[in-house]
């Protein structure tokens, strides 16, 4: 017979939500465990700060806990979770702005933080593959920095689509946007990021 | 090849094509264009590179102890917002106060309700009402109070289980503003530079029906709500109430001024309006949508004109509609100021305050984030000391100004009411 832990592990989100609403606290813990990386990662990339992100991600789940009973299940739990996370991060940004912090501090976001790779990596030893690694690392750094500098409306939608892999419909639900807006916004966001990356690479003497 | 697909159309379709979201009948058309146009084909490759690089970003793992930290905060009774920090009042506490205030005002109104306000609801009961309205806005967003000059208020009574020393360095973020669907009732201008001592309050009622202070209602409401209306002022333009208030908190009091301004057209008892009377989604969990907690798009939003710059969840209306409503609430304006900077409204706010002038937000209150890249508008009233040229110069520095007559008051201040329209520079 399957143990309860295994049952929770295997249960779909909707089932966990139902069980939580019925009073099974472990179902909520299972939801946290399942989605913590997703929420934390999104917070890190939205806030460009692991410190803020950790706090924010915890608060997101506290809000989920307090409001899960209101989740009607008309949309996927993850879509709802993204929406809560986005709202919360916007609030955090507003708070930070009010405290006169820089808005796009990739800054307090040390680049190495953003992809969770930890402290700066050692430069690779010589050789063609090492040079490739170096270039790849540089491009990745540019990508992180330019993402952090993007206007939030572009950054949010790129994270949802190209990092988190949400469908257009899911993005529309998470951002409360009409389908046509999702489509055009994604395109413009990618165009903006591409423009920025091209400029950075040119400045660095690389081929865009 | 579909001859109707222009190069511009083809370019716009590139991302949807990459994502497999392009309607089947357009795919062949686009591919035909791409086959003939090397420039577009190059753009497609570049976009694919960007998509590929974003997709290759590694997953970020939550820190160790994350689950324990969340559960500790849950068990400590936290809401996900940070309580009382940096001038931001805890929402739940204020909601309880709102309920108490409403109850008190309702009870008092039963005793001494003037005949001419019978149908206007509990809130038309004088200065206690101003406090009620202020609290209502707290409920709908957050009341920003000038920061305590002393040490910041405690973040929360509960220990933060996980984060360790980092928490001490980094003040926890609060659940500011947000709250979709709530902006209609007015929100304070959060995040726009320094916290304002004035709080704009969404308010319903009739200026003609502005009542004298009903002492019984006021005292009762004050007692129950913990808010003392220190000095209600009526030296405001028609349609605007103002009151200084104090809110008793454990360990001290917070004081400020609440300004109630907005549409004073009589309307049915607002208790019947859940968005106004019962803000049950304070935190923007959106959840933020009291009527739509799961994030589904309402018909109105879904069918609204596509505002490609709209900031996601923030504005629930088109910019034009918001402007209309704002104007309707604030009365006629003397001009417009079109700003394009990403933080345009914040810039206007800061420039005005830097001169020692005052800026007051009228009408429905977009949240601060609405101005971060959104196309939206806000009606404000600016009171300036100096010459009209000074005023125009400061405003022109912020954007494209079209300004009519400026009113000079007996107090020596120039006053202008204008609509700040923010359109992203994109």
Interface residues (C-beta under 8 A of the other chain):
Chain A: X29 X32 X33 X36 X37 X39 X40 X41 X44 X45 X49 X51 X52 X54 X55 X56 X57 X58 X59 X60 X61 X62 X63 X64 X65 X66 X67 X70 X71 X72 X73 X74 X75 X79 X80 X83 X84 X86 X87 X88 X90 X91 X92 X93 X94 X95 X96 X97 X98 X99 X103 X114 X115 X116 X117 X139 X140 X143 X144 X147 X151 X152 X153 X156 X158 X161 X162 X163 X165 X168 X172 X173 X174 X175 X176 X177 X178 X180 X181 X183 X184 X185 X186 X187 X188 X190 X191 X192 X193 X194 X197 X198 X208
Chain B: X12 X14 X15 X16 X19 X21 X46 X47 X49 X50 X51 X53 X54 X55 X57 X58 X59 X60 X61 X62 X63 X66 X67 X69 X70 X71 X73 X74 X78 X79 X80 X81 X82 X86 X88 X144 X160 X162 X163 X166 X167 X169 X170 X171 X172 X173 X174 X175 X176 X177 X178 X180 X190 X191 X192 X193 X195 X283 X284 X285 X286 X287 X288 X293 X294 X295 X296 X297 X301 X302 X303 X304 X306 X307 X308 X309 X310 X311 X312 X313 X314 X342 X343 X346 X367 X368 X369 X372 X373 X374 X424 X426
